[in-house]
Amino acid sequence: MRKLFSLLGFILSKIGRSITFTRNLILNLFFISFIAIIIIALQQQKDAPVTFADNTALVLNLNGVLVDQPKLVDPFDKVIGELVDSQNVINEIAISDVVSVINSAKTDNAISALILDLAQLKPASLTKLTDISDALVEFKKSNKPIYAYGDYFSQEQYFLASFADEILLNPAGGVLLQGYGSYSLYFKDAIDKLNLSSHVFRVGTYKSFVEPFTRSDMSAESKEAKLNWLNQLWDTYTSTVAKNRLINADDVAPKADIFIAQLQSVNGNIAQYALKQKLVDQLLTREQISHYLAKKLNSESDKYDKVEFLDYLNLLPTQFEEQGFASKPGVGIIFANGQILDGNQPPGAIGGKSLTKLLLQAKDDEQIKALVLRIDSPGGSAFASEQIRTALLEVKKSGKPVIVSMGSVAASGGYWIASAADEIWAKPTTITGSIGIFGLFATTEKLLAKMGIYSDGVGTTDYTGLSVNRELPEHMAKIIQMTVENGYSNFLNVVAEGRDMTTEEVDKVAQGRVWTGSDALNLGLIDNLGSLDDAIASAAKKAGVSSDSLILIQTPRSERDRLLSMFTQSVAKQVLTELNISPNGSMATWLATMSRQAGQLTNYSDPQGLYVECLVCEIK
């Protein structure tokens, strides 16, 4: 019998090895074929470079979501997503690329106008939008016109469109302005009905993330704090639009009764309402818009010469030199975007270990004379945040100026890190603060008891037997609360040390409360209001180098990824043709299904289980 099993094991192992060999062979052959097709496509593209004549309009057709730094998506997956045009694959657009294109077009004599086609622009924070609108304001100084057109304008799309000289709207479309809000579901009654025991540990009046589990509604303190920064953002939005459109701020999004009366006056036609309220300039169909723009651009035909965003971007030199290839000393820049987690993390998340490594690389690189850390994060792991802050202090000790530029959000753990900088810059609409710590979990002993299930046993100490199935002992609750309070005390000390304040002064503006950049400046939590470019200029001045010499510090990509990424935005359609894949065929469907399997999971991994995160900073 033993020999029989041994024989079967031998046969199965051989079969397994054969399957593995066959699978690898097929994958390698497919990969080699794929590379060959891409090389052919590249050669074809070299034979027909992107060119455009004078009197060309730059079409800013932004398709995707605005980010500081795109994630390192596997190039093959990205190509597959483009091939099948999957709605589940969302493009990421670097804000710096958009700004660079607009700035270049301003002085490009071949570009006669800028056209905003924002239909595919995904929701974005007001801070990110103002980074682009600042460039639009500069572009207008060239006296070149800006036109915006669309079937519909979402709130984010319309903010950028308002900077145009003319806004053209489809007669069947509309402008959708809802305002800003922050809403949550509240589970206390459900928790009670399910006989769950919730255990909440927090410090601070405004650390309101735990409220949905302890209340059935939002507390007065939370409403006060949220309305403070929400109103500031909305006032900025409406006042900016009103200034651009030469209307009153109250007319941008009037009260419900006024809006209904005005809508009734145009028989409920949303497009006519937008025209009457001067939110747009003309109502034109797509064909009429094309003819109208051709006429405005002095075209001799019904069409006009144009170059699209990505094509124009590909003609521009890179903005950053990669670390290790810098031609001269300059300012190093690191993008820290996403949730703060322990260990190594790819772009799109902040890893305590991986970001620390980049910071120490900047410290040791003689070509880097100053460092700008761009933070766009709601926080996360307290352990990882402190690990990163410690590395930032090491950079400072080396004598290199350290400047933090805050993006849309730099709150809680994000602020923990930022507080160590020599100088902190933020936009007026940046969300920051949220200096506080919380802990929350539930136990099920009452639910189990109701079903006649009990947990019992013995242990050698007072600390054994801790489980979600057992009642939390009172002494353990005290220990956990003390740990949270100690974490809050550490947070106050960190900020006090970095901002040259007393812990009492920090505590007054802490308590978990969220602030805008404007508030933070008045409270001493930041030093200046300005953009990433302003922060870079400040770092360059302190180091005595040119602000044009920028060195990007990031986790290096493999040579394979470097090769493939060269083609992902430009050859997808050609690969489709060569492989004879129909966008609606079964092969495309299979590839799309494979692509959707690679979703990013959000995992908490703090060794001590303590988190400094602003989970209420999301705006809806």
C-alpha positions in Angstrom: 0.0 0.0 0.0 2.8 2.4 0.9 4.5 1.7 -2.5 1.2 2.4 -4.2 0.8 5.8 -2.6 4.5 6.5 -3.3 3.9 5.7 -7.0 0.8 7.9 -7.1 2.7 10.7 -5.4 5.5 10.4 -8.0 3.0 10.5 -10.9 1.1 13.4 -9.5 4.3 15.4 -8.9 5.4 14.8 -12.5 2.0 15.9 -13.8 2.1 19.0 -11.6 5.6 19.9 -12.9 4.4 19.4 -16.5 1.4 21.7 -15.9 3.7 24.4 -14.3 6.2 24.1 -17.2 3.4 24.4 -19.8 1.8 27.4 -18.0 5.1 29.2 -17.8 5.9 28.4 -21.4 2.6 29.8 -22.6 2.9 32.9 -20.4 6.5 33.6 -21.6 5.5 33.1 -25.3 2.6 35.5 -24.8 4.8 38.0 -23.1 7.5 37.9 -25.9 4.7 38.2 -28.5 3.3 41.2 -26.6 6.7 42.9 -26.5 7.2 42.3 -30.2 3.9 43.9 -31.1 4.6 46.9 -28.9 8.0 47.4 -30.6 6.4 47.3 -34.0 3.8 49.8 -32.7 6.5 52.1 -31.4 8.3 52.0 -34.7 5.1 53.0 -36.5 4.7 55.8 -34.1 8.2 57.1 -34.6 7.5 57.2 -38.3 4.5 59.5 -37.6 5.3 61.8 -34.8 2.6 64.1 -33.3 2.7 67.5 -35.1 0.4 70.4 -35.3 0.3 73.7 -37.2 -0.1 77.2 -36.0 -3.5 78.4 -34.8 -4.0 75.1 -33.0 -6.3 74.7 -30.0 -5.1 72.7 -27.1 -8.0 70.5 -25.9 -7.6 69.8 -22.1 -9.6 66.6 -22.2 -8.9 65.2 -18.7 -10.0 61.6 -18.4 -9.6 60.3 -14.9 -9.0 61.3 -11.3 -6.5 64.0 -10.3 -3.6 62.9 -8.1 -0.3 64.2 -6.9 1.5 61.1 -8.0 -0.1 58.2 -10.0 0.1 54.7 -8.5 2.6 52.2 -9.9 0.0 50.1 -11.7 1.4 47.0 -13.4 2.0 48.2 -17.0 0.4 45.0 -18.5 -2.7 45.5 -16.4 -2.9 49.1 -17.5 -2.7 48.2 -21.2 -5.4 45.5 -20.7 -7.6 48.1 -19.0 -7.2 50.5 -22.0 -7.7 47.7 -24.5 -11.2 46.8 -23.1 -12.1 50.3 -22.0 -13.2 48.9 -18.7 -15.1 51.4 -16.5 -13.5 49.7 -13.5 -10.1 51.0 -14.5 -9.8 54.6 -13.6 -7.0 56.7 -15.1 -4.9 58.8 -12.7 -3.8 62.2 -13.9 -0.8 63.9 -12.3 -1.7 67.5 -11.4 1.8 68.6 -12.2 1.3 67.2 -15.7 -1.8 69.3 -16.2 -0.2 72.4 -14.8 2.9 71.8 -17.0 0.8 71.5 -20.1 -1.1 74.7 -19.4 2.0 76.7 -18.6 3.7 75.5 -21.8 0.7 76.3 -23.9 0.7 79.8 -22.6 4.0 80.7 -24.3 3.6 78.3 -27.3 3.0 80.4 -30.3 1.4 77.5 -32.1 -1.3 77.3 -29.5 -4.0 79.9 -30.1 -6.6 78.8 -27.5 -7.4 76.4 -24.7 -10.5 74.3 -24.8 -11.7 72.6 -21.6 -13.4 69.2 -22.3 -14.1 68.0 -18.7 -16.7 65.4 -19.3 -14.5 62.5 -18.1 -13.0 64.4 -15.1 -13.8 62.5 -11.9 -14.7 64.1 -8.6 -11.7 66.0 -7.1 -11.0 68.0 -4.0 -11.2 71.8 -4.2 -7.5 72.0 -3.3 -6.6 69.9 -6.4 -8.9 72.0 -8.6 -7.3 75.2 -7.4 -3.9 73.9 -8.4 -5.2 73.7 -11.9 -7.2 76.9 -11.8 -4.2 78.9 -10.7 -2.5 77.8 -14.0 -5.6 78.8 -15.9 -5.4 82.2 -14.4 -1.8 82.5 -15.6 -2.7 81.2 -19.0 -5.3 84.0 -19.5 -2.5 86.6 -19.1 -1.4 85.5 -22.6 -4.7 86.9 -24.0 -5.4 83.6 -25.5 -9.1 82.6 -25.1 -10.4 79.7 -23.0 -13.5 77.9 -24.0 -15.4 75.2 -22.0 -18.1 72.9 -23.4 -20.0 70.0 -22.1 -23.3 68.1 -22.1 -23.4 68.3 -18.3 -21.1 69.9 -15.8 -20.6 68.4 -12.4 -19.7 70.6 -9.4 -16.0 69.9 -9.9 -16.0 70.2 -13.7 -17.9 73.5 -13.5 -15.4 75.0 -11.1 -12.7 74.7 -13.7 -15.1 75.7 -16.5 -16.0 78.9 -14.7 -12.4 80.2 -15.5 -13.2 80.0 -19.3 -14.1 83.1 -21.3 -17.1 81.3 -22.7 -19.0 78.3 -21.4 -21.1 76.3 -23.9 -23.7 73.9 -22.7 -25.8 71.3 -24.5 -29.5 72.4 -24.6 -30.4 69.0 -23.1 -27.8 69.3 -20.3 -27.3 71.1 -17.1 -25.0 72.4 -14.3 -25.2 70.3 -11.2 -24.1 72.2 -8.0 -25.0 70.5 -4.7 -22.6 72.0 -2.2 -20.4 70.2 0.3 -21.5 67.8 3.0 -20.3 65.2 5.4 -22.8 62.4 6.2 -22.5 59.1 8.0 -24.6 56.1 9.0 -25.2 55.6 12.7 -25.4 52.1 14.1 -26.0 52.4 17.8 -29.6 51.2 17.7 -28.6 48.3 15.4 -25.8 47.4 17.8 -28.2 47.4 20.7 -30.7 45.2 18.8 -28.0 42.8 17.9 -26.9 42.6 21.5 -23.3 43.6 20.7 -21.2 45.4 23.3 -19.2 48.3 21.8 -16.1 49.5 23.5 -14.9 53.0 22.7 -11.6 54.6 23.7 -10.8 58.1 22.7 -9.3 61.4 23.7 -10.7 64.7 22.5 -14.1 66.3 22.1 -14.0 66.2 18.3 -12.7 62.8 17.5 -16.0 61.9 16.0 -15.2 58.8 14.0 -16.5 56.7 16.9 -19.9 58.5 17.0 -21.7 56.3 14.5 -21.1 53.4 16.9 -22.1 55.2 20.1 -24.9 57.5 18.9 -28.0 57.5 16.6 -27.2 61.0 15.3 -24.3 63.5 14.9 -23.4 65.3 18.1 -23.6 69.1 18.3 -19.9 69.4 18.7 -19.3 67.4 15.5 -21.8 69.5 13.6 -20.1 72.6 14.7 -16.7 71.5 13.8 -17.7 70.0 10.4 -19.8 73.0 9.4 -16.8 75.3 10.2 -14.6 73.8 7.5 -17.4 72.8 5.1 -18.7 76.3 5.0 -15.2 77.7 4.3 -14.8 75.4 1.4 -18.2 76.2 -0.1 -17.6 80.0 0.4 -14.4 79.6 -1.5 -16.1 77.7 -4.3 -19.1 80.1 -4.7 -17.1 83.3 -4.3 -14.6 82.1 -7.0 -17.3 81.1 -9.4 -19.2 84.3 -8.8 -16.1 86.4 -9.5 -15.4 84.4 -12.7 -19.0 84.7 -13.9 -19.6 88.3 -12.7 -22.6 87.2 -10.6 -23.6 87.3 -7.0 -22.3 84.4 -4.8 -25.8 83.7 -3.6 -26.9 83.1 -7.2 -24.4 80.3 -7.7 -26.5 77.8 -5.6 -29.6 79.6 -4.2 -31.8 78.4 -1.4 -34.4 75.7 -2.4 -37.4 78.0 -2.5 -35.6 80.5 -4.7 -34.2 77.8 -7.0 -37.7 76.2 -7.4 -39.2 79.6 -8.4 -36.4 80.3 -10.9 -36.7 76.8 -12.3 -40.5 77.2 -12.7 -39.9 80.4 -14.7 -38.2 78.3 -17.4 -40.7 75.5 -17.2 -38.3 73.2 -15.4 -35.6 73.3 -18.1 -32.2 72.9 -16.3 -30.2 74.2 -19.2 -32.3 77.3 -19.7 -32.0 77.9 -15.9 -28.2 77.8 -16.2 -28.3 80.2 -19.1 -30.7 82.6 -17.4 -28.6 82.6 -14.2 -25.5 83.4 -16.3 -23.9 80.1 -15.3 -23.3 79.5 -19.0 -23.1 81.7 -22.1 -24.7 79.7 -24.8 -26.8 76.5 -25.4 -25.4 74.6 -28.3 -25.5 71.0 -29.6 -22.3 69.2 -30.1 -22.3 69.9 -33.8 -23.1 73.5 -33.2 -20.3 73.8 -30.7 -17.8 72.4 -33.2 -18.8 74.9 -35.9 -18.9 77.7 -33.4 -15.3 77.0 -32.1 -14.1 76.7 -35.7 -15.4 80.1 -36.4 -14.0 81.6 -33.2 -10.6 80.2 -34.1 -10.7 81.6 -37.6 -10.7 78.2 -39.2 -11.5 78.2 -43.0 -13.6 75.0 -42.6 -16.2 73.7 -40.2 -13.4 72.1 -38.2 -10.5 73.4 -36.3 -6.9 72.2 -35.7 -6.5 70.8 -32.3 -4.0 68.8 -30.1 -5.2 66.8 -27.1 -3.8 66.8 -23.6 -1.8 63.6 -23.7 -0.4 64.2 -27.1 0.8 67.6 -26.1 2.2 66.3 -22.8 4.3 63.7 -24.6 6.0 66.5 -26.5 7.2 68.2 -23.3 10.4 67.4 -21.4 10.0 65.6 -18.1 9.6 67.9 -15.0 11.7 65.8 -12.7 15.0 64.1 -12.9 15.2 60.7 -11.3 17.4 60.3 -8.3 20.8 58.9 -9.3 20.5 60.6 -12.7 20.4 64.3 -11.7 22.6 66.5 -13.9 23.1 69.1 -11.1 22.3 69.8 -7.5 18.7 70.6 -6.7 15.6 70.1 -4.6 14.5 66.5 -3.9 10.7 65.8 -3.8 8.9 62.9 -2.3 5.2 62.3 -2.8 3.5 60.7 0.3 -0.1 60.0 -0.7 -2.7 57.8 0.9 -3.3 55.9 4.2 -0.3 55.5 6.5 0.5 51.8 7.0 3.3 49.8 8.5 6.0 48.2 6.4 6.6 48.7 2.7 3.8 50.2 0.6 3.6 51.1 -3.1 2.6 54.6 -4.3 -1.1 55.2 -3.4 -0.3 54.3 0.3 2.4 55.5 2.7 4.6 52.8 4.2 6.4 53.4 7.4 9.4 51.4 6.2 9.3 52.4 2.5 9.0 56.1 3.1 11.6 56.0 5.8 14.0 54.4 3.2 13.3 57.2 0.7 13.9 59.9 3.3 17.2 58.4 4.3 18.2 58.2 0.6 17.5 61.9 0.4 19.7 62.6 3.4 22.6 60.7 2.0 22.4 62.0 -1.6 24.9 64.8 -2.1 23.0 66.1 -5.2 19.9 66.8 -3.0 20.4 70.1 -1.2 16.8 70.4 0.2 13.8 68.2 0.5 10.1 68.9 -0.2 7.7 66.3 1.2 4.3 66.5 -0.4 1.7 65.0 2.0 -1.8 64.1 0.9 -3.0 61.7 3.7 -5.8 61.4 6.3 -3.3 59.5 8.6 -3.3 55.9 9.7 -0.8 53.9 11.8 0.6 55.8 14.8 3.7 53.6 14.8 4.4 54.2 11.1 3.8 57.9 11.5 6.4 58.2 14.2 8.8 56.0 12.2 8.5 58.5 9.3 8.8 61.6 11.5 12.0 60.2 13.0 13.5 59.8 9.6 12.4 63.3 8.7 14.3 64.6 11.7 17.4 62.7 10.5 17.2 64.7 7.2 17.0 67.9 9.2 20.0 66.9 11.3 22.0 66.6 8.1 21.6 70.3 7.5 19.2 70.0 4.6 16.1 72.2 4.7 12.9 70.1 5.0 9.7 71.7 3.7 6.3 70.0 3.8 3.6 70.9 1.2 0.2 69.8 2.2 -2.2 68.6 -0.5 -6.0 68.1 -0.1 -5.7 66.4 3.3 -2.8 66.3 5.8 -4.6 65.4 8.9 -4.0 63.3 12.0 -1.1 61.0 11.2 -0.4 63.2 8.1 0.0 66.1 10.4 2.0 64.0 12.9 4.6 63.7 10.1 4.4 67.3 8.9 5.0 68.8 12.3 8.7 67.9 12.1 9.4 70.1 9.0 11.3 73.3 9.0 8.4 74.9 7.2 4.8 73.8 6.4 2.9 75.1 3.3 -0.8 74.4 2.7 -3.6 75.7 0.5 -6.5 77.7 2.2 -8.8 74.7 1.4 -6.4 72.0 2.7 -7.9 69.8 5.5 -5.6 69.4 8.4 -5.4 69.1 12.1 -7.4 66.2 13.6 -4.9 65.8 16.4 -6.3 62.9 18.4 -6.4 59.2 18.9 -9.2 56.7 19.1 -9.8 53.0 19.5 -13.0 51.0 18.9 -14.1 47.3 18.9 -17.1 45.2 19.8 -17.6 42.0 21.7 -20.4 39.5 21.2 -20.9 37.9 24.6 -24.5 39.1 25.0 -25.5 38.0 21.5 -24.0 34.5 22.1 -25.7 34.3 25.5 -29.1 35.0 23.9 -28.5 32.0 21.7 -27.4 29.9 24.7 -23.7 30.0 23.9 -21.2 30.8 26.6 -17.4 31.1 26.8 -15.6 29.8 29.9 -12.2 28.5 30.9 -9.1 29.2 33.0 -5.9 31.1 32.6 -2.6 31.8 34.5 -2.9 35.6 34.5 -5.5 38.4 34.5 -4.7 38.9 30.8 -5.6 35.6 29.2 -8.8 34.8 27.5 -9.3 38.1 25.8 -11.7 37.5 22.9 -14.5 39.1 21.0 -16.6 36.3 22.4 -16.1 37.3 26.0 -17.0 40.3 28.0 -14.1 42.9 28.2 -12.7 42.9 31.8 -12.9 46.3 33.5 -9.1 46.2 34.2 -8.4 45.7 30.5 -10.7 48.5 29.5 -8.7 50.8 31.9 -5.4 49.6 30.4 -6.6 50.3 26.8 -7.9 53.7 27.8 -4.6 54.6 29.4 -2.7 53.5 26.3 -4.9 55.7 24.1 -4.4 58.7 26.5 -0.6 58.1 26.4 -0.8 58.1 22.6 -2.6 61.4 22.7 0.0 62.8 25.1 2.7 61.7 22.7 0.9 63.4 19.8 0.7 66.7 21.7 4.4 66.5 22.5 5.3 65.7 18.9 3.4 68.8 17.7 4.7 71.0 20.5 8.3 70.1 19.7 7.9 70.6 15.9 5.8 73.8 16.1 7.6 75.4 19.1 4.5 75.5 21.1 3.6 74.3 24.6 1.5 71.1 25.0 -1.3 73.3 26.5 -1.3 75.5 23.4 -1.5 72.4 21.2 -4.2 70.8 23.2 -6.4 73.9 22.7 -6.4 73.4 18.9 -6.2 69.6 19.1 -9.0 67.5 20.7 -9.4 65.8 17.3 -10.7 68.9 15.6 -10.4 69.4 11.9 -9.2 72.7 10.5 -8.8 74.3 7.0 -5.4 75.6 5.9 -6.6 79.1 6.6 -7.5 78.2 10.1 -4.3 76.3 10.6 -2.2 79.4 9.6 -4.0 81.5 12.2 -3.6 78.8 14.8 0.2 78.4 14.2 -0.2 74.8 12.8 1.4 75.8 9.5 3.7 78.6 8.3 2.4 79.7 4.9 -0.4 79.5 2.4 0.6 78.4 -1.1 1.0 75.7 -3.7 3.5 72.9 -4.2 5.5 75.2 -6.4 5.6 77.8 -3.7 7.0 75.2 -1.3 9.6 74.1 -3.9 10.7 77.7 -4.4 11.1 78.2 -0.6 13.2 75.1 -0.3 15.4 76.1 -3.3 15.9 79.6 -1.8 16.9 78.1 1.6 19.4 75.7 -0.1 20.7 78.2 -2.6 19.8 76.1 -5.7 17.5 76.6 -8.7 13.9 75.7 -8.2 14.0 74.3 -11.8 16.3 71.5 -10.7 13.9 68.9 -9.2 14.9 65.4 -8.3 12.1 62.9 -7.9 12.8 60.4 -5.1 10.7 57.2 -5.4 10.9 53.5 -5.3 12.7 52.5 -8.5 10.8 50.4 -11.1 12.2 47.3 -12.7 13.6 47.5 -16.2 10.6 45.5 -17.4 8.2 48.0 -16.0 10.2 50.9 -17.4 9.9 49.3 -20.9 6.3 48.5 -20.7 5.2 51.8 -19.2 6.6 53.6 -22.2 3.7 52.3 -24.3 0.7 52.0 -22.1 -1.0 55.3 -23.1 -0.3 55.2 -26.8 -0.3 51.7 -28.3 -3.4 50.0 -26.8 -5.5 50.3 -29.9 -2.7 49.0 -32.1 -2.2 46.0 -29.9 -5.9 45.3 -30.1 -5.6 45.3 -33.9 -2.5 43.1 -34.0 -4.0 40.5 -31.6 -7.4 40.7 -33.4 -9.2 41.3 -30.1 -12.7 42.8 -30.3 -13.4 45.3 -27.5 -16.7 43.6 -27.0 -15.5 40.0 -27.6 -15.0 37.2 -25.2 -11.2 37.6 -25.1 -11.6 41.3 -24.0 -14.2 40.3 -21.4 -11.8 37.6 -20.0 -8.9 40.2 -19.9 -11.2 42.7 -18.1 -12.2 40.1 -15.6 -8.6 39.3 -14.8 -7.8 43.0 -14.4 -10.6 43.5 -11.9 -9.1 40.8 -9.7 -6.3 43.1 -8.6 -8.2 45.3 -6.2 -6.2 47.1 -3.5 -7.0 46.1 0.1 -6.8 48.5 3.0 -5.2 46.8 6.0 -4.4 48.2 9.4 -1.1 46.9 10.6 0.1 49.1 13.5 2.1 46.9 15.9 0.4 48.6 18.9 -3.1 48.8 17.4 -3.1 52.7 17.7 -4.2 54.8 14.8 -4.1 58.5 14.2 -6.5 58.9 11.2 -9.1 61.4 10.1 -11.9 59.2 8.8 -14.4 62.1 8.7 -12.4 64.3 6.3 -14.2 62.9 3.2 -16.5 65.3 1.5 -19.7 64.2 -0.3 
